[in-house]
Amino acid sequence: MTMAFKERSSTESPLDTALSQLRRAIEQLRLSESDWNTLSTPRRILEVAVPLRRDDGRVEMYKGYRVQYSTTRGPSKGGVRFHQNIDLDETVALAMLMTWKCALANLPYGGAKGGVAVDPAKLSLAENERLTRRYTSEILPIIGPERDIPAPDVGTDERNMAWMMDTYSVNAGFSVPGVVTGKPIVLGGSLGRTSATGDGVAILVREALKLKGIDPKGATVAIQGFGKVGYWAAIALEQMGLKVVAVSDASGGATGFDSVADLKKHVQESGNLSSVPGTDSLTNTELLHLGVDVLVPAALSDAITEATAPGIKAKIVVEGANAPTTPAGDAIMNDKGLFVIPDILANCGGVIVSYFEWVQDKQNYFWSAKEVKDNLNSILMRAIAEVSDKAKGEHLTWREAANMVGVARVAQAHHLRGLYP
Ligand code: GLU
């Protein structure tokens, strides 16, 4: 499967983007050069070789990573990505974003990210299991419920989390559900975790529409991505009364369908979105340029760039993906007066319910779906209010305000803990 999303250029790497946003937040917060040195440096990086015995007996080697960007406010936390294009720089950038995201949601976590540079679509189920277990065993010394807690990300899901939990537990000699989140329910997963990131995106769309005075009933939305984030966001938005007019995956997009659930059924049968009978196809770029009320980039990084931003017609952009916008793309959207809800706020519903899962695992006491939903809503509403107040009070974009809230909280924790020795 070829990726329809833009290839990265060295000047627009996610790490450059993340560092330039951090630089700006540090300047706006009037923090010191020492703070910049502290906050721009990842704390622990592990690069591992992951050998895989293919089903036909051949042995292949893959590169794996785990980056613990920060542990200042608690154990580091973040997903594991299986994607052929990941590298260390991107993993560092995503681990940095997790740090500000957890701080913005005020979760007692630092930030981390990991992954293996592999195309999971090319692995059999048994190969995927062996790769997941070997990767887990390579990073075993640095993960754990009190150290660093992995979760699903692009290319991984609850099956991978079950294998990670089992590999860790077998080595510990007892069951350790709290070592990963996003697990199947029967292994100590949380109700509502599967849809949590999409549910959070939908809550942000709801609040953004309210602020713009647009009635959600009949408002239109286009979603780039139809995976763990895009699909669940589409379902939740449809339930809120919005009309989902187009969605896409790496194969391309579809428009002119009756309902998202119907579309999903076809995708499960035919494999991808570009060839669903009874729908019209469109490219990922065409989807970004549809005349809708809300655009949700919920796929990979670098979707909204210098090249694609000028054609965006939506009034509101809610970033379901991590780092979908380059600085140049962001500047163009701001000039056009678009209301952009940044990734660390828009998609933080996932890690919020991961936090609930970890709390439930620690207590061996499990919550109802309603408790999860209500608590997700209240944490998100608190974060939205903080960002909105800051943006309004200091005439900032929501991206600037969200970064400042997250970075300030981590900086304050550093100052209070002091430097050892
Ligand atoms: N991978 C998700 C993210 O980027 C979830 C991370 C987690 O739950 O730890 O936010």
Residues whose N, C-alpha, C, O or C-beta is under 5 A from the ligand:
A	BS01	LIG	K77 G78 G79 I149 A151 P152 D153 N347 G350 V351 S354
